[in-house]
Amino acid sequence: MKKGLYVDLSGVNDLGKIRFIRAEWWREEARAVIVRYSVDGQPRRNGLRLDMDKKAFVDPLDDAEIELSPDLVRQRTDEIWNIVARARAKDKAFASV
């Protein structure tokens, strides 16, 4: 099995109690990436799937203690998408995307 690829998301501003850690994918052609994050400093076991075609999270941030503005979620989603797209564009498989 091929080693997973990832990009660090420590430069993304926190979203309330949420801190984004990294985005991971296992195949160059993967259209979804897994975004690892923590809440109040506690890493979540499951990440969030980010659909790179739709520029949207497939999984909701549905923690009962977290109230999030849809505008802030959209801003962070766009920011993460841009970071991942730039990292993947450096790979020749994505150079034409």
C-alpha positions in Angstrom: 0.0 0.0 0.0 1.3 3.4 -0.9 2.3 5.8 1.9 -0.3 8.5 2.6 0.3 12.1 1.7 -0.5 15.1 3.8 -0.2 18.8 4.2 0.1 20.7 7.5 -2.9 22.9 8.4 -1.4 24.6 11.5 -1.5 28.0 9.6 -5.3 27.8 9.4 -7.0 30.0 12.0 -8.9 28.1 14.6 -12.7 27.9 14.3 -13.9 28.5 17.8 -12.8 25.4 19.8 -11.7 23.7 16.6 -8.1 23.5 15.5 -7.2 22.0 12.1 -4.2 19.8 12.2 -3.6 18.3 8.7 -5.2 17.1 5.5 -4.4 13.5 4.3 -4.9 11.5 1.2 -3.6 8.2 -0.1 -3.9 8.4 -3.9 -2.9 11.3 -6.1 -6.2 11.1 -7.9 -8.3 11.1 -4.7 -11.1 13.7 -4.9 -11.7 13.7 -1.1 -9.2 14.3 1.6 -9.4 13.7 5.3 -9.0 16.8 7.5 -7.8 16.0 11.0 -8.8 18.3 13.7 -9.1 18.7 17.5 -11.7 20.2 19.8 -10.5 21.9 22.9 -7.1 20.4 22.3 -8.5 16.8 22.1 -7.8 15.2 18.7 -10.9 13.7 17.2 -10.6 10.1 16.2 -12.4 10.6 12.9 -11.5 13.4 10.5 -13.8 15.3 8.2 -14.0 14.4 4.6 -13.4 17.4 2.3 -14.7 16.9 -1.3 -12.1 18.7 -3.4 -14.5 18.9 -6.4 -17.3 20.5 -4.5 -15.1 22.5 -2.1 -17.2 21.3 0.8 -17.1 19.2 3.8 -19.0 15.9 3.4 -19.1 15.4 7.2 -20.8 17.9 9.5 -19.1 19.6 12.5 -22.0 18.5 14.7 -20.6 18.6 18.2 -23.4 19.8 20.5 -21.0 22.2 22.3 -19.9 23.9 19.1 -21.9 26.7 17.6 -20.4 27.8 14.3 -21.3 30.5 11.9 -21.8 29.1 8.4 -19.8 32.0 7.0 -16.8 31.1 9.2 -17.1 27.4 8.2 -17.1 28.4 4.5 -14.0 30.7 5.0 -12.1 27.9 6.7 -13.2 25.3 4.1 -12.0 27.6 1.3 -8.7 28.2 3.1 -8.1 24.5 3.6 -9.1 23.7 0.0 -6.6 26.2 -1.3 -3.8 24.8 0.9 -4.5 21.3 -0.2 -4.9 22.3 -3.9 -1.5 24.1 -3.8 0.2 21.1 -2.2 -1.3 18.7 -4.7 -0.5 21.0 -7.7 3.2 20.6 -6.8 2.8 17.0 -7.7 3.0 16.5 -11.4 -0.1 14.4 -11.4 -2.1 17.6 -10.5 0.0 20.1 -12.4 -2.7 20.5 -15.0 -5.6 20.9 -12.6 
